[in-house]
Amino acid sequence: MNALDMLTDAIQRLYDLGGPVVLFLAAVSMLTLAVVLYKLWQFRAAGVGRHRALRDAVAAWDRGERAESARALERSRSYLRPVIAMAMAGDVDSARLDAEAETRFAALERGFRFLDGVAQLSPLVGLFGTVLGMITAFQALQEAGSQVDPSLLAGGIWVALLTTAVGLAVAMPTQVLLSWLETRIDAERVLAGQALRTIESPAAGREAAPKPQGLRVHA
């Protein structure tokens, strides 16, 4: 038996087990797994959460050590490095810097809406399969008439409830992973906002600024 025959046999078993709804949810779960694996690779490639050199550069800038800040920024491999470099160059305003950061966050958030849709709709699809299965089971019960076999009804209900279980099994881990990814992005936004505001108003610059003298009232 070759790979194609094995795949066809597995698909047929899924269809026999729970009907087209379970088959659809199985396909959705495979697509969801592919999206999650891609997002994990994307986060790792972008260096999400790994901003040590970037933090060192911002901290040195805050102390007024411009040369040390430049050296630390050169060591950074963060996807936010170009935005921080633009801020340190002082060529653009804060609105443009925020827009540049949001563009990078949007790229990391691509696919979140699909994951959210899977988490929200999978239980409903499973429930829809359960309703269809219950209708089929009661139709079989009606056709049996007085010759009712309890196993016939129990078997139909078991198959019907299976679709709800599969829908929940797809939705719950998807929601957990989506919440974790969204939490990481929220932390990245906080880091970017703090870094940009620190560069715009470093502590060394505030300390060096002359303090305003109080008004003297002459009698």
Backbone torsions as a table, in degrees:
resi	resn	phi	psi	omega
1	MET	NA	122.9	-178.7
2	ASN	-84.0	179.6	-175.6
3	ALA	-64.9	-37.4	-179.5
4	LEU	-65.5	-40.0	178.3
5	ASP	-66.3	-38.4	178.6
6	MET	-65.5	-41.1	178.6
7	LEU	-65.3	-42.4	178.9
8	THR	-63.3	-40.9	179.2
9	ASP	-64.9	-40.1	179.0
10	ALA	-65.4	-40.5	178.8
11	ILE	-64.6	-40.7	179.4
12	GLN	-64.8	-38.5	178.2
13	ARG	-65.4	-41.6	177.2
14	LEU	-61.6	-41.9	-179.9
15	TYR	-65.0	-41.9	179.2
16	ASP	-67.6	-30.9	-177.0
17	LEU	-74.5	-47.2	-174.8
18	GLY	-133.7	4.6	178.3
19	GLY	81.9	-169.3	-175.8
20	PRO	-65.8	-26.8	-179.2
21	VAL	-66.1	-47.0	178.2
22	VAL	-64.2	-37.6	177.4
23	LEU	-63.3	-41.9	177.8
24	PHE	-64.7	-44.1	180.0
25	LEU	-65.8	-33.7	176.6
26	ALA	-65.1	-41.5	177.8
27	ALA	-64.6	-41.2	178.2
28	VAL	-63.3	-40.5	-179.4
29	SER	-64.6	-37.3	177.9
30	MET	-67.4	-41.2	177.5
31	LEU	-65.9	-39.6	178.2
32	THR	-63.3	-41.7	177.9
33	LEU	-61.9	-39.9	178.3
34	ALA	-63.2	-41.8	179.6
35	VAL	-65.7	-42.4	-179.7
36	VAL	-63.9	-44.2	178.8
37	LEU	-62.7	-39.1	177.7
38	TYR	-65.0	-42.0	-180.0
39	LYS	-64.8	-39.7	178.1
40	LEU	-63.6	-41.9	176.7
41	TRP	-64.4	-42.4	-179.0
42	GLN	-63.2	-43.3	179.1
43	PHE	-62.9	-40.6	-179.7
44	ARG	-68.7	-42.1	-179.7
45	ALA	-65.9	-34.5	-180.0
46	ALA	-78.7	-13.8	-178.5
47	GLY	78.1	32.0	178.8
48	VAL	-62.5	127.5	-179.1
49	GLY	85.8	-8.1	-179.5
50	ARG	-112.5	85.6	-174.6
51	HIS	-128.1	33.2	-176.6
52	ARG	-61.8	-49.2	-179.8
53	ALA	-64.8	-36.2	179.2
54	LEU	-65.9	-41.7	177.2
55	ARG	-64.4	-38.8	177.7
56	ASP	-63.0	-39.0	179.8
57	ALA	-65.4	-43.2	180.0
58	VAL	-67.4	-39.4	179.0
59	ALA	-64.8	-41.2	177.7
60	ALA	-65.5	-38.6	176.7
61	TRP	-62.9	-39.9	-179.9
62	ASP	-63.9	-31.6	178.4
63	ARG	-83.5	-6.5	-179.0
64	GLY	89.5	9.5	-179.1
65	GLU	-93.1	85.2	-173.5
66	ARG	-68.4	-40.8	-179.4
67	ALA	-65.2	-44.7	177.7
68	GLU	-63.6	-37.1	177.9
69	SER	-63.4	-42.2	178.8
70	ALA	-64.4	-40.2	179.3
71	ARG	-65.8	-41.8	178.7
72	ALA	-65.4	-37.4	180.0
73	LEU	-67.3	-32.9	178.2
74	GLU	-65.7	-29.7	-179.7
75	ARG	-78.9	-16.4	-175.4
76	SER	-72.5	140.3	173.6
77	ARG	-116.3	18.1	-178.1
78	SER	-72.5	147.7	175.9
79	TYR	-67.8	-15.3	177.8
80	LEU	-87.4	-4.1	-177.2
81	ARG	-57.1	-45.5	178.8
82	PRO	-60.5	-35.9	-179.9
83	VAL	-68.0	-43.3	178.9
84	ILE	-65.6	-38.0	177.7
85	ALA	-63.9	-40.0	176.5
86	MET	-63.0	-40.1	179.4
87	ALA	-65.2	-40.8	179.9
88	MET	-70.0	-30.6	177.6
89	ALA	-70.9	-25.7	177.7
90	GLY	71.8	23.6	-177.2
91	ASP	-87.0	-19.0	-176.0
92	VAL	-127.9	161.5	-179.3
93	ASP	-86.3	175.7	-175.0
94	SER	-66.2	-33.6	179.5
95	ALA	-63.7	-41.8	178.2
96	ARG	-66.2	-40.4	178.8
97	LEU	-63.0	-43.2	177.8
98	ASP	-62.2	-39.1	178.8
99	ALA	-65.7	-40.1	178.5
100	GLU	-63.9	-41.3	178.1
101	ALA	-65.6	-42.0	-179.6
102	GLU	-64.7	-33.2	176.5
103	THR	-60.9	-40.2	178.8
104	ARG	-72.3	-36.0	176.1
105	PHE	-66.3	-37.3	179.5
106	ALA	-63.2	-37.2	177.7
107	ALA	-65.1	-38.3	178.4
108	LEU	-72.4	-27.3	-178.3
109	GLU	-86.5	-4.9	179.8
110	ARG	-62.2	126.8	-176.2
111	GLY	103.6	-13.8	179.5
112	PHE	-64.7	-37.2	-178.2
113	ARG	-67.7	-35.4	175.8
114	PHE	-64.1	-46.3	179.2
115	LEU	-62.3	-39.4	178.0
116	ASP	-65.2	-40.1	177.7
117	GLY	-63.0	-40.8	177.8
118	VAL	-63.2	-44.1	-179.3
119	ALA	-64.6	-33.6	-177.8
120	GLN	-83.0	-37.4	-170.2
121	LEU	-94.7	-24.0	-178.0
122	SER	-58.2	-44.7	176.5
123	PRO	-62.7	-34.4	178.7
124	LEU	-68.7	-39.5	176.6
125	VAL	-64.1	-41.5	176.8
126	GLY	-62.3	-40.8	177.5
127	LEU	-65.4	-37.3	176.6
128	PHE	-61.6	-41.6	176.5
129	GLY	-63.8	-36.7	178.0
130	THR	-64.6	-43.0	178.7
131	VAL	-62.2	-44.4	178.1
132	LEU	-61.8	-41.2	179.5
133	GLY	-65.4	-38.7	178.4
134	MET	-66.4	-38.2	177.3
135	ILE	-62.1	-44.0	179.5
136	THR	-63.6	-41.9	-179.2
137	ALA	-63.9	-42.8	-179.6
138	PHE	-72.7	-28.9	173.9
139	GLN	-65.3	-42.5	177.2
140	ALA	-63.9	-36.6	178.3
141	LEU	-65.8	-40.0	178.9
142	GLN	-66.9	-40.6	-179.8
143	GLU	-67.5	-28.4	178.9
144	ALA	-69.0	-26.1	178.4
145	GLY	64.7	-129.4	-178.5
146	SER	-77.0	-17.2	179.5
147	GLN	-88.5	59.7	-175.1
148	VAL	-79.8	128.4	175.6
149	ASP	-107.0	112.7	-178.4
150	PRO	-56.0	-31.3	-179.8
151	SER	-67.2	-28.7	178.0
152	LEU	-64.5	-45.5	179.1
153	LEU	-68.2	-43.1	-178.8
154	ALA	-63.8	-40.8	179.0
155	GLY	-64.5	-39.9	178.3
156	GLY	-65.4	-40.7	179.4
157	ILE	-67.1	-38.9	179.6
158	TRP	-61.0	-45.7	178.9
159	VAL	-65.3	-37.7	-179.4
160	ALA	-65.0	-44.3	-178.7
161	LEU	-70.1	-21.5	179.4
162	LEU	-61.0	-36.0	-178.7
163	THR	-65.8	-38.2	176.5
164	THR	-64.0	-42.7	178.6
165	ALA	-61.5	-42.4	179.4
166	VAL	-65.6	-41.2	178.2
167	GLY	-60.5	-42.6	178.0
168	LEU	-68.2	-37.0	179.8
169	ALA	-65.5	-29.5	176.4
170	VAL	-79.5	-40.4	-172.4
171	ALA	-73.2	-42.4	-171.7
172	MET	-64.2	-52.0	177.6
173	PRO	-65.3	-31.0	177.3
174	THR	-63.9	-42.2	179.3
175	GLN	-66.3	-39.0	178.6
176	VAL	-63.4	-46.8	180.0
177	LEU	-65.6	-38.6	178.7
178	LEU	-64.7	-42.1	178.4
179	SER	-62.0	-39.1	178.8
180	TRP	-65.9	-43.7	178.8
181	LEU	-63.8	-42.1	179.5
182	GLU	-65.5	-35.8	177.1
183	THR	-64.1	-39.3	177.9
184	ARG	-64.1	-41.6	179.5
185	ILE	-66.4	-39.2	177.8
186	ASP	-60.8	-41.7	177.6
187	ALA	-64.5	-36.5	178.1
188	GLU	-65.6	-39.3	178.4
189	ARG	-64.0	-41.4	178.3
190	VAL	-62.9	-44.0	179.5
191	LEU	-61.7	-46.1	-179.2
192	ALA	-63.9	-43.9	179.2
193	GLY	-62.8	-43.1	178.7
194	GLN	-64.8	-41.2	-179.5
195	ALA	-65.1	-44.4	-179.0
196	LEU	-65.8	-41.5	179.1
197	ARG	-67.7	-34.2	177.6
198	THR	-66.0	-40.9	179.1
199	ILE	-66.6	-38.6	179.6
200	GLU	-68.5	-32.8	-177.8
201	SER	-136.9	74.9	-177.7
202	PRO	-69.6	152.5	-179.6
203	ALA	-64.5	-35.4	-179.7
204	ALA	-63.7	-37.1	178.8
205	GLY	-69.5	-36.2	179.4
206	ARG	-69.7	-36.7	-179.8
207	GLU	-70.2	-32.0	-177.8
208	ALA	-78.7	-19.5	-178.0
209	ALA	-67.9	138.2	179.8
210	PRO	-67.5	139.0	179.4
211	LYS	-81.1	138.3	-179.7
212	PRO	-67.4	136.8	179.0
213	GLN	-82.0	145.2	178.2
214	GLY	-71.3	153.6	179.6
215	LEU	-74.1	138.4	176.5
216	ARG	-100.4	129.4	179.6
217	VAL	-101.7	118.8	179.3
218	HIS	-91.8	140.5	178.5
219	ALA	-70.5	NA	NA
